[in-house]
Amino acid sequence: MKTPRLYAALSLAVALLAVPGRCPAAATNAPPKSAAVLAADDLAASTFFAGPIQSFEVEIPPTSLQSLREDARKSVPATVRVGGERYESVGIHVKGSAGSRRSVDDNPALTVSFGKFKPGQTFHGLKKIHLNNSVQDGSRMNELIATEIYRRAGLPVSRVTHGLVKINGADQGLYVVKEGFDKTWLRRNFADPTGNLYDGGFLQDVDNDLQRDEGTGPEDRKDLRALAEAADTHDLTARREAFGRVLEVDRFLTFWAIQNLLCDWDGYVYNHNNYRLYHEPRTGRFTFIPHGMDQMLGDIGFRLDRGASGIVARQLQELPGFRDRMIDRVELLLTNVFTTNAVLPVFAGARTRLQTALASRDPGEWASLNASIGDVQSRVLMRLNIARQQTLSRPRPFKFNAEGVAVVTGWVPRADSGPSTSDAGLAPDGTKSLTLEVTAPGATASWRKRLRLPAGNYVFEARVRSQGLKSRTDAQGAGIGVRYTGRKRTNALEKDADWTLMSEPIQADGERSYELVVEIRADAGRVWIDQGSLRVRRVPEK
């Protein structure tokens, strides 16, 4: 974990960018803070997040408690004590959605707004923090690891630490403490903090009327509609240009790649959930911001090529080359950001701080937590290895020679049904070949190769020779033929023949993966497949 000195230095550098003209202050009744004050506030916040774990004592008076029982989302005044300091008239409300939501009387997660009822009051330079119960993460480590990866990748994200929480004297245990999304946070992360900050809400996408949490202009959602309209553009070239105008596309690539690496099934990309959106006036483009990252690394075999759910991600993945660019970004992150050298110190630092904070409590609490942390650490290391293997094994875009031809190698045999044999050797005339032989009626066997093709028109070709063939016809075709998975064959060789060229057209509207198949469907027979003839030929545009 970064040291307090390093956090302070980084935060001071960011805060000093907030000079007049670069980070204009929002319209408010209070005078704008000077660059020096902003730098001091951020230094105080950085020191808090990097420092010892604090205890939070929240005192909710009876009238406020009853109000939260009736309307959990409505802020009420409370008193908060932290580290010997007492904060009066602090606004609090219950937070959380399905799965993490608890009532105020049952281990609630809280949003704490220090200046809600007392303007100007801050906590270590922060106006808002979240006290997350993390009931879906027994290790209390997922948010910490995830935010560290996003931050190292250069994306805006909230800072995270831990805290021990009591509410009206009742011990609630260990919480995750997270920096709130507000104007202070925007000022730290964007050159112009006066734009609109939208809350993605629970399972809402960008075509919904999202709640605006910050912003000084009219609440007409014009910026949000422009993003939804870009995603709805039918023509792929026009869609690419539209996204370039309204979205920080390169940042979104990194955002998507990290959600893949962290197996984040409940984030924006795969569940249009747990996110914020900021529209920066200076650029006119949106940045997606991760939130609610307590369920990382559940399925460590998370596929990099799975289909997206969020509208923006879903429509971007249809653009030629975009998915490969995203997986290229995964490879880059695995090299420079999400590495064992990056994450192991985070675990070590958290263990030291947590063990110190829990030293005076039941020893069983630390033993249980430490075991959970160890489990998450193991899952992180396993995920790193799995993701590396996934990137190495993915189909690569084919390279064509000057004549527009690419020879296909690396074929894998498959016995689809019934008894058959496969081999690689020589045909009777000495041609280097792949073979398939049906040894009993009703068999289907094939050689297969998965590859990725850019948008365009192609022909898949193979030269075959047959002997003793008793063809069989079924729903997919007859005898010997070539095709790609998901398409019924348009070609067939149903009798014994010398070398015969077979072909199947491929029309790729956008860049995608194809599984090429050379197969035999027969009751008897043998086929030789000329290895040098297995190729994909690009058809020139007319």
N, C-alpha and C positions, 0 to 999 in steps of 0.2 A: 504493500500500500504506500502511496505517496506520503512523504513526511510532511508535517505542518509547514516547515520552511518552504518546501517545494510548492505545496498548495498555495501558500501565501504569495510566492513569487509569481506563479501563473495567474492567480486571481488579480493581483495588482496590475499585471500587464494588461489583462482584459479590461479592468476597470478604467485604466488610464486612457483607453480608447474613447471613453464616453466624454468627449469634449464638445463644447458648443458647436453646432453645425453638423456634427457627425451623428450624435444621438440626441435629437431635439426632444425636449421634455414635453410630456403630454399636458394638455390644458388642465389645470387644476387650481384650486383656491390656494394651495400651499406653494410657496416659491420653489422653483426647481433646485435640486441639490447640485452643489458644485462638484467638479471632477474630483477634488480632494476628499469630499465627504463620501462620494460614491466609492472611491478607492478604499477608504477606511471601513465602510460598511462591508464591502466584499472581502476584505482582509479578515474582518471579524467573523464573517460567515465561514470562510475557508478554514479558519482556525478551529471553529466549532466542529465542522464535519470531520476534520482530521484528528481532533483531540480526543480526550477520554470520554467514555460513554457516560451520559448524564441521566439523572433521575427526574422525571416529570411528575409533579403532583398537581392534578387538576381538581379544583373545587367548584362544583356546580351547585348553585343555590337551588332550593326546592322549586321555586317558580320556573327557573330555567330548565330544571330536570323534567318537570311536567310538560313544558313546552316541547322538549325534544321527544317525549313519548308520543305527543300528538302530531308533531311535524318534525321528523328527524333532520330534514334538510334546511330548516330555518335556523340561522345563526342566533345564538343566545349569549348573554354575557356570563363570563366565568372568571375565576382567578387561577393563574398557573404559577407554580413555583419551580424554578430550575436553578441548580447550582447556587443556592443561597439568594437568588434574586426573585422578587415577587412582581408579577405582572397583573395589574388590575384591569377589569373591563375588557377582557380578551374575548373575541367572538369565536364560538365553537359550534360545529354541527357534525352530525354523524355522516360518514362517507362510506362508500363501497357499493358494489352491485351484487348480482347473483353469485353466490358462493362465499363472498367475503363479508356480506352485509350482516351486521349484528345490531341488536337494539342497544340503546344507551345503558340499559341495565345488564347487558351481557357481553362483556369484552368488546366494546365498540371500537371501530376505527374512527379517528376524528380529524377534521380539518380545523386548524388553529390559526385564526387571523388576529394578529396582535394589534393592528390599528383599526379594526372594524368599528369599535365603539370609542376608541381613544386615538384620534388621528395623530400620526407621527410616532406612535409607539412601535418599536421594532424589537426583535429578538436576535442579537448578534448581527444586526444589520438586515435581518429578514422580516418581511411583513407577514409572510404566511408559511406555515409548515404543515405537513401531514404526519399524523401518528397512525401508522398502519399496523393493524393487529396481525397481519400475515398468517391468517388461519389456514391458508392453503400452501404454506411453505414452512414446514417445521424447522428447517435449517436457518431461516431468516437471512439466507445468503443470496438468493436469486436476484433480488433488486440490486444488491451491491455489485455482484459480478456483471450483471447486464449493463448497468450504468457505466461501469468502468470500461467495458468494451466499446460502447457507443462513444464515450468521451475520448478514448484513445483513437477512435476512427475519425474524430473531428466533427461529430454531430452534436447538436444542442441537446442536453439532457439534464435532469435535476441531480443535484448532489444527494448522497445517501449516507446515513450512519445508523446507529442503534440507540435505543433508549429504554429505560425501565419506567413503567407507567403505573401510577396509582390514580384512581378516580374516586373522589370522596372517601379516601382512606383505604379503599379496597385495592389490593395488589392485582394488577392486570398482567404482570409479567413483562417479558421482553418484546418490544415493538421495533419496527423499522421506521426511522425518522427520515422524512423526505422533504426536500425543498419544494415549496409551492410554486405553481405557475401564476405569475402576476407581472406587473410592470417592472418590478425589481429584477425578476428573472429574465424578462425580455431585454432589459437594458444590458444585462451581462452577456447575452448570447447573440444579439443582433445589432447591427450598426444603427438601424432605425427602429426604435421600440414602440412607435406610435400606431402600428398596424393592428389588424384584427386577429385576435387569438380565439380559436374555436375549440370547444370541448366536444370530442367525438361521441360522448355519451355512451349508452349501453347498446351495442350492436346497431349503431347508426352509421350510415355512409355519407359521402360528401354530397349526395343528391338530396339529403334531408335538411331540414331547417335547424342546423346545429346551433347550440347555445353559444353566444359570444361572451367570453369572459373578460376580454380587454379590447380596446379600440376606441378611437376618438371620432371617427366619421359616422355617417348615417348607417343605421342598422338595416340596410337594404339587401344584404347578402349578394351583391353583384359580383364580388370577387369569388365567392363560393360557387355561384352559378356558372361562372366562366370555367372553373375547374371541371365541374360536372359536364359542361358542354364539350370541353376538349375530349373527355373520356368517351363521349357519345358520338364523336366524329366517325363516320363510316369509312371514308377513304383513308387508307393507312398512311400515305404520305402527308395528307392534311392533318391527320391525328398527331403524327410525330411533330409537325410544326406547331400545332396548337398546344401540345404539352410543353414544348420548349418555351412558349410565351408565358405560361401560367404556373409552371412547376419547376422546382430545382431538381431536374431529372437526375443529375449525377449524385446528389445527396440521397435521392430516393433509391437509387441503385444500391448504395451502401446500406441504407435503412433496411431494404429487402434482404440483402445478403446477410446482415446480422440476425434478422429474424429467422432466417434459415439456419444459421450456425447455432443459434440458441434454442432451436426447436420450439419457437414461439407460436404455437397453434392458436393462441388467443389474442394475437396482436392485430394490427390493421391488415396486413397482407393476406392472412389466412382466415380471419374471422371478422373483418371490419369492426374491430373493438379495441379498447385501450389505447387511445391516441389523442394527441392534440394537433392542431393545424395552425400555423402562423403565416399570415400574408404580409410580407415586408413591402411597404410602400416604395422603398428605394429601388427595388428590383421588379416589383409587380408579380413576384412568384411566391408560391407556397412551399413551406418546409413541413414535412411530417415529423412529429415528435413522439417518441415512445413513452408509454405510461403503463402502470399496472403490470409489472413484470415479475409476478410472484410465482408463475407456473412454467418456468423455463426447464428445458432439459428432461422433460418427461419421456418422450419418445426419442432416444438418442440415435435411432436409425432414420430420423426425419429425412425424407427424400428432397433433394435440391430441385428436382424438376416437377414437384407437385403443383397442381393448378391453384391459382390464387382466388381469393374470395372478394377482397376489397375492389371496388370498381376501378380505381386508378391502376392498381396492380394488374387486375385482370385485362384491362385494355392495353396496358403497356406491354404485357407479355405476348400480345398478338403482333407487335411490330417486329419486322424481320431483324434478327440479330440481337434483340433485347435480352432474351433469356440467356444467351451465351455471354453477353456482357455482364449480366448479374452473376453468373457462375464464375466468370473471370474475376469479378470483384471478391467473390468468396475465396478464391485462390490467393488473391493479394492480401486479404485480411488474415488468412491462415499463415501467411509469411511474415507480416509486419505488425499485426494487431492482436489477433486471438491466438496467442501462443502460450506454451507452458511457462516461459519466462515472464509473461505478462500476468497470468492468472495466479500462479502459485504464491507470489508475494502478497496478493490480495487476501488469499486464504490465511496465510501465516499471520499477517497483521491483524485480521479480524479475530482470529483465535486468541491472540495475545490480549487484545482489548476486551473481548468478551469474557475471557477467563478472569481477568482482573475485576471487571464489573460484577461478576457473579460470585466472587470469592466469599462473600459474607452470607450467601444464600444456601439453600439445600444443595449439598454436593451432587445429588442425583440430577439436578437441573442442568448443571454444566456437563455431566457425563452424557446425558441424553442429547443435549444440543451438539456436543462435540462429535458424537457418532453421526448425527444428521449432517453436520458440516463435512465430515469425511466421506459420506455417501455422495454428496453433491460434487465434491472435489473429484472423486473417482469417475462420476458421470461426465464431468467436464473433460477429463483426460481421454475418456473413451470416445466422446463426441469429436474431439479433435482428430483422433485417428480415423474414425468412420468418415468424417467429412473429407479428410485428405484422400481416402480411398474412393469416395464418391466423385471427387473432381478428377482423379486420375482415370477412372473407368468411364467417364461420360463420353458420348459420341462427340467427335471433333468435326467441325465443318470440313468437308472434303476439299482437297486442292486438285484442280483440274490442270492438265497440261495445255500447251498452246493450241492443241486441236480440240480442246474442250472435253477430254476424256480422262476419267479417273479409274484406275484398276483397283478392284476391291479385294482386299485380303483379310485374313483373320476370321474365317468362317467357322461356325460351331455347329456340330451335328445334333439332330434331335429325332428321337423315335416318337412320332406323334401318336400313333396307335398301331397295335399289332406288332408281330415280330419282324425285325429288319436288322440289317447291319450297315455300317458306314465305315469308310476308310479313306486314306489319302495315299495315292500311289501312281501307277502308270496304266494308261489304257492299252489295249492290245497293240496299237501302233506306236506305243512309246510316249504318247502325250501325257504330260504331268496333269493328273486329274484328281478330283474328289469323286467318291463312288457312293452309291446307295443301292442296296439290294433288298427286295421284298422276299421273305422266306416262307410266308404262309398267306392264304387269302385274307383280304380285308385290311391290309396294312397301309399306313401312310408314314413316310419318313422325309426328312428335309435337312438341308444345310442352311444356316441363317447368319445374318450379319446386320447389326444395328449401326446406323450412321445418321449424320445430320446433314441436311441439304439446305442451302440458301434458297430464297424464292426464285422460281424459274421453271422451265420445262425441261424434262430429262427423259431418257430411255434407259431402262435397266436391261442388260443383255447377258446372255450366257450361251455357250455352244455345248450341246449335249449329244450323246450317242447311246443308243439303247440296244438291249439284247434280251430275248425271251420275254418280252413285255406282254402281259395280259392286263390291259388297262381296266381301271374301275372308275366310275363316275359318281360323284356325290355333290353336295351343295356348293363346294368350293372349287370344283373343277374335275378334270379327267386326266388320267395318265401322268405324263411328265410335263412340268411347266414352271414358269417363273412368275412371281408376283411380289407384292409387299403386304404386310399384315394389315388387316382391315379392309382389303379389297379382293373381290372375287376375280379369279384369273380370266383373262381374255384370250389365252393361248393354250394349246394342248398338243402333245405328241402322244398318239395312241397306238403306235405300232413300232416294230423294230426299224431303226434307221441309222445311217451313218451320221457323221457330224452335221448337226442341224442348229442353225442360229435361232434362238427364241428371244423374245423381247416383250417388255411391258412398259407403257408410258407412265410417267410420274409428273403430275402437275402440282407444283408446290406454290400455293398462294402466299405463304410466308415461311420464314425459316422454321424448320421442325425436324424431328427425328423420324426415321423410317426403319422398319425391320424388313430387310430384303430376304426373300425365300426362294430357294430352288428345291422342288419337291417331286416326289413320286407317289401317286395314288393308284395302287394296282393290287392284283391278286398274285402276281408273280412278275419277275423281271429284274433287270439290273440296268443302271444308268451310270455313265461316266460323264463328268462335268469338267470341261477344259478350264483349268485354273487361270490360265492367261487370258481367257475370254470373259471372265467375270468382271464386268465393268459398268460404270454409269457414264452415259454420254450426254453432254449438255446440248440441247437443241437451240440453235441461234434464233433470236427474235427476228420475225419477218419485217 
